Amino acid sequence: VTPCYVGYLSIIQRNSERMLRRAQQLGCQLRPHMKTHKTIQGGILATGGTKRCITVSTLAEAEFYADAGFEDICYAVPITSEKLPRAAQLAKRCTFHVCIDHPAALEALCQFSDKVWSVFLMVDCGYGRDGVDPADPQSFAMAKGLAESPQTQ
């Protein structure tokens, strides 16, 4: 038996519209994650048809959505140096954001090429998985390094 994703389209549409409205009311940009449904149709619904501002967990997912015309993609896993060539190729095709949570990642980004990277600094919100500790002085140093580097924005 092959597993498949089954959902009620009317409920998915309603929930997507509700999330988009709530984010707009709060004045923030919704960046829905694609990792559960991994479908173009789900991405279109979650973005209100804009195909912008999505989040993915793998570079393969990012490539899949870029191939379908999605234009603003955040790779929400701390980038590692071996993934930079592939990430750089994605950044040529769309607005592509990477995340970091370690000084070595910032150094690798700056040494990779003269490319200017769009970078999000991941903050650990208490789960202890990824992200910098907001109380750690090294976290402030990383944020300062991001702000001062000509290769990051």
C-alpha positions as CSV (number, residue, x, y, z in Angstrom):
1,V,0.0,0.0,0.0
2,T,1.4,3.4,-1.0
3,P,0.6,6.2,1.5
4,C,-1.0,9.3,0.1
5,Y,-2.1,12.7,1.3
6,V,-5.8,13.1,1.6
7,G,-7.5,16.4,2.6
8,Y,-10.8,18.2,2.4
9,L,-10.2,21.0,-0.1
10,S,-12.9,23.2,1.4
11,I,-11.3,22.9,4.9
12,I,-7.8,23.5,3.6
13,Q,-9.0,26.6,1.7
14,R,-10.9,27.9,4.8
15,N,-7.9,27.3,7.1
16,S,-5.5,28.9,4.6
17,E,-7.6,32.0,4.2
18,R,-8.0,32.2,8.0
19,M,-4.2,32.1,8.5
20,L,-3.6,34.7,5.8
21,R,-6.2,37.0,7.3
22,R,-4.9,36.6,10.8
23,A,-1.3,37.4,9.7
24,Q,-2.5,40.5,7.8
25,Q,-4.4,41.6,10.9
26,L,-1.3,41.2,13.0
27,G,0.8,43.1,10.4
28,C,3.2,40.2,9.8
29,Q,4.2,38.2,6.8
30,L,2.9,34.6,6.9
31,R,5.5,32.2,5.6
32,P,3.7,28.8,5.6
33,H,5.7,25.6,5.7
34,M,5.4,23.2,2.9
35,K,6.7,20.1,4.6
36,T,3.4,18.4,5.4
37,H,1.6,18.5,2.1
38,K,4.5,19.0,-0.3
39,T,2.1,19.9,-3.1
40,I,2.0,22.8,-5.5
41,Q,-1.8,23.1,-5.0
42,G,-1.3,23.3,-1.2
43,G,1.4,25.9,-1.7
44,I,-0.9,28.0,-3.9
45,L,-3.7,27.8,-1.3
46,A,-1.4,28.6,1.6
47,T,0.0,31.7,-0.1
48,G,-3.4,32.9,-1.3
49,G,-2.2,32.3,-4.9
50,T,0.8,34.6,-4.7
51,K,3.4,31.7,-4.8
52,R,5.5,33.9,-2.4
53,C,6.9,33.6,1.1
54,I,7.0,29.9,1.7
55,T,9.2,27.8,4.0
56,V,10.8,24.4,3.2
57,S,12.9,21.8,5.0
58,T,15.0,20.5,2.2
59,L,16.8,21.9,-0.8
60,A,14.9,19.3,-2.9
61,E,11.6,20.9,-1.7
62,A,13.0,24.4,-2.5
63,E,13.9,23.2,-6.1
64,F,10.5,21.6,-6.5
65,Y,8.7,24.9,-5.6
66,A,11.1,27.0,-7.6
67,D,10.4,24.8,-10.6
68,A,6.7,25.6,-10.1
69,G,7.3,29.3,-10.1
70,F,7.4,30.1,-6.4
71,E,9.5,33.2,-6.0
72,D,10.3,33.7,-2.3
73,I,11.5,30.6,-0.4
74,C,13.1,30.2,3.0
75,Y,15.2,27.1,3.6
76,A,14.4,26.7,7.3
77,V,17.3,24.4,8.3
78,P,20.6,25.8,9.3
79,I,22.7,25.9,6.1
80,T,26.0,23.9,6.0
81,S,28.9,24.6,3.8
82,E,28.4,21.5,1.6
83,K,24.9,22.8,0.7
84,L,26.1,26.3,-0.4
85,P,26.6,25.5,-4.1
86,R,23.1,24.2,-4.4
87,A,21.7,27.1,-2.4
88,A,23.5,29.6,-4.6
89,Q,21.9,28.0,-7.7
90,L,18.5,28.4,-6.1
91,A,19.2,32.0,-5.3
92,K,19.8,32.7,-9.0
93,R,16.3,31.5,-9.7
94,C,14.3,33.1,-7.0
95,T,14.5,35.1,-3.8
96,F,16.1,32.5,-1.6
97,H,16.7,32.8,2.2
98,V,19.0,30.7,4.2
99,C,19.2,30.3,8.0
100,I,22.2,30.1,10.3
101,D,22.6,29.3,13.9
102,H,26.4,29.0,14.2
103,P,29.4,31.3,13.6
104,A,30.9,28.7,11.2
105,A,27.9,29.0,8.9
106,L,28.3,32.8,8.7
107,E,32.0,32.3,8.0
108,A,31.2,29.7,5.3
109,L,28.6,32.0,3.6
110,C,31.1,34.9,3.6
111,Q,33.9,32.8,2.2
112,F,31.8,30.9,-0.4
113,S,31.7,33.7,-3.1
114,D,31.1,37.3,-3.5
115,K,27.3,36.7,-3.5
116,V,25.1,38.6,-1.2
117,W,23.0,36.1,0.8
118,S,19.6,36.8,2.4
119,V,20.1,35.3,5.9
120,F,17.8,34.7,8.8
121,L,19.4,34.1,12.2
122,M,17.6,31.2,13.8
123,V,16.7,31.7,17.5
124,D,16.0,28.8,19.8
125,C,12.5,29.4,21.2
126,G,13.0,26.8,23.9
127,Y,12.8,23.5,22.1
128,G,16.6,23.1,22.0
129,R,16.7,21.9,18.4
130,D,18.1,24.7,16.2
131,G,18.8,28.3,16.8
132,V,21.0,30.5,18.9
133,D,20.3,31.1,22.6
134,P,19.0,34.6,22.8
135,A,20.7,35.1,26.2
136,D,24.2,34.0,24.9
137,P,26.6,36.9,24.1
138,Q,27.8,34.9,21.1
139,S,24.3,35.2,19.6
140,F,24.5,39.0,19.7
141,A,28.0,38.7,18.1
142,M,26.5,36.6,15.3
143,A,23.6,39.1,14.8
144,K,26.2,42.0,14.7
145,G,28.3,40.0,12.2
146,L,25.3,39.5,10.0
147,A,24.4,43.2,10.1
148,E,28.0,44.3,9.3
149,S,28.9,41.8,6.6
150,P,28.6,43.1,3.0
151,Q,27.8,39.6,2.0
152,T,24.6,39.2,4.0
153,Q,21.3,41.1,4.2
